Amino acid sequence: MQGNGVRVKGDEFWHMTKVLRLSDNDRVELFNGKGGLVEGYIQNIDRSGLDFVALSDPKLVPQQNTQWHVFAGFGTLKGGRSDWLVEKCTELGASSVTPLLTERSPSISESRADRLERVILAASKQCQRLHEMVLKPPVEIDELLHHIEQSKLSLLATAKATPVLSALMSLEKETSGLLIIGPEGDFTVKEASLMVDAGATSVSLGPHRLRVETATIALLSTVMLWSDSKQG
């Protein structure tokens, strides 16, 4: 592909020229969200778009070894809190985020899902993440139980459980699994019991009651660092 050109238009054109203020001959990198990366430069800018010329053949960067999948009851969060949750999950390296439909968080609108896709794209560019995080369709507890049964490790954030660091220290090396966080008001007793019976491990995130987005990022951060320390 070296020497080949690509026409960039639309939102990406606007972002590159109006936000990043790039101009002719500036070096840039383009990625496709699936590990593909190509280096090049801007050859020309006009009113409708810009022309990118590759300086090298595309590179395919392997996906990270850690594969943590977040299931969180954030469908009813307001005031941009779900945007923040998804943005930080993207930055921290979660493989996917799935809205979890529970008795206390029964739905999430399609328009919200469209917005969250845009949040993921913007966060991926900001943190230079080459493999985009996947926003999966919402699932109910019954479907989640099947995922728990098939996973080697599923961590369920609940109060009055083993502290998460103590639980992780007692486990064998794992670099993938499920992280499950309840909605505002937490899971019902029945929901939590079903997940534990399916194989989930209950873990505590400290003595205070945390918001959904706070608990999600606390658990994901802890597990990502634990996974990284287990590498090699």
N, C-alpha and C positions, 0 to 999 in steps of 0.2 A: 504493500500500500504506500510505501515511501514515495513522496512526490505527488500523490493523489490529493484531490481537494474534496472538502465537504462543505455544503452550504448550511449555515446555522441561522435559523429564523425563530420567530415567536418568542416565548418566554425566555428561552436560553439566550437569544440575541439581546433581549432587553436587559437581562441580568448581567451579561458580559460587558455591555457598553455603558449602561446607565448606573449600575450598582458598582461593578468592579472597575469601570472607566478604562477598559482596555482599548487599545488603538492599533493601527497598522504596525506590523512587525513584532508585536508583543508575543512572547512565548506562552503557550497554554497547553494543558493536557485535557483530553476528552475521555470520558469513561461511559460505559453502557449499563452500569449497575449489575453486571454479571461477571465482573473480574477483568473485562477488556479495557485496556488503557493504551492510548496513543499520544505521543508528543508531537507538537507542531507549532505553527505560528499563524497569526492573522495576516492574510495577504491583502485583503481589501474590505472596507466597510462602506455600505451605502444605506439608503433609507429603509430598505426592506430586510436586510440581513448582512451577514459577513461571510467571507470565504476563508476557510481553514485549510492549510496545507500541511500534510504529515511530513515530519522529518525522519521518521523511522517506521518500521513495521509494527503493527499492534502487538502488545504483550498481553498474555493471559496470566493474571495473578491468581494463584490458588486461594480457595476460600479458607478462612481460619479453621483450626481444628475444633474450637469450642462451638457448640450448637445448643444454646439455651433458648427455650421457647417460653414466652411469657403469656399467661392466661390471667386477665385481670378484669374485675367487674367495674369498668369505668364508664359504662354507657350513659349514666345519668350525671356525670360530672359537668359542671358549668364554669363559665368564666375563663375559658382557655386552659383549664387544668388538664383535660385529656390531651390537648395539644402538647403541653409540657411533658406529660408522661411519655407520649410516643416519641417526642423529640429526644429526650434523654435516653430512652431505650435504644434508639438509633445510634447515638453517640457512644454508648457504653458497649455496643456490640451484640445486642440480642439478635438472634436469628429471625425471630418472628414475634409478633404481638397479636393476640387473639382476644377480642372483646368477649367476656364471659357473661352469659345471660343467667341470672339467678333470680330467686324470689324477690330480692330487694333491688335488683338492677335488671329489669325484664326486657329491655330493648336498647337499640342504638340506631339512629336515623341514617339513611343512605347518604344524605348530604353531609353528615358528620364524617362518614367513611371517606368520601371524596376529599374533604378538607384534610383529613389525616394523611392521605396519600401524598398530598402536596407538602405537608410538614415533613414527612419522611424524606422526600426528594431534596428539600432545602437543607435538612440536617445532614444528609449524606454528602452533599457538596461541601458544606461548611467544615465537616470533620474529615473530609477526604476519604470517605468510606467507599471502597470500590465495589462491594457486594451490597446491594440495597437490602434493608430489612423488609421482610414480607408482612403486610397487614392482612391477616387471614379473616375470612367471614366469621361472624359471631357463632359461638357454640353454646349449647345448654349443658347443664351439669351431667345429664345422662350420656352425652357424647364425650365429654371430658373424661368420664370414668374409663372409657375404652382406651383413651390415650394414656391414662395413668397405668392401667394394667399392662400396657405394652412398653412402658418406659422403665429403664433401669433405676432412675432416680427422679422422684417428684417431690418437691418441697412445698408444703402448704403453710402459708403465714397465718398463724393463730396466736392468740394470747394464752398464757399459762402453759407453754410447751417448753421443750428443751431449747436453750439459747442456740441460735443458728451456728455460731462458731463451734460450740461444743458438739453439735450434731455433725457438722462437716468434718471435724477432726477425727471422728470415730468411723468415718466412711472410707471405703476404698476409692482409689482414683477414678473420677468421672469427669468427662469434658462435655457432657451433653445431658439434657434432661428438661423437666418442666418446672416452672416457677408459677405458683398459683396464689393469687391475691384476691381477697374478697371485695365486695362493694361497700359503699357507705352503709354502716350498720352491720357489716360483717356477714359471713355466711350464717344460715340457720344451723341449729344443732344437727338436724337431719342431714343437711348438705355436707357439713364437715365430716360426719360419721361415715357417709357413703364414700367420700374420697379417701379417708383413712383405711376403710375396709378394702378399697380397691388397690391400696399399696402406697398411698402418699405418706410422707413423713412430716409431721407437724413441727414447725420451728417458730421460736419466738424472736421478735426483732427488738426487744427491750421492754422496759416497764411502762412506757407511755402509749396511749392510743394514737396511732398514726393515720393520716389521711391515705386514701388509696394510692395516690401518686407517690407519696413519700415512702410508703411501705414497698411499693414496686421497685423504686430506685435503690432503696436500702438493700433489699434482697438481691437484686440483680448485681449491684456493685460488689457485694460480698462474695457472691458465687463466681463472678468473673475473675476477681482477684485470686480466689481459691483455685479456680481452674488453671489460671496462669502460673501459679506457684507449683502446680502439679505437673506442668509440662517438663518433658525431658526426664 
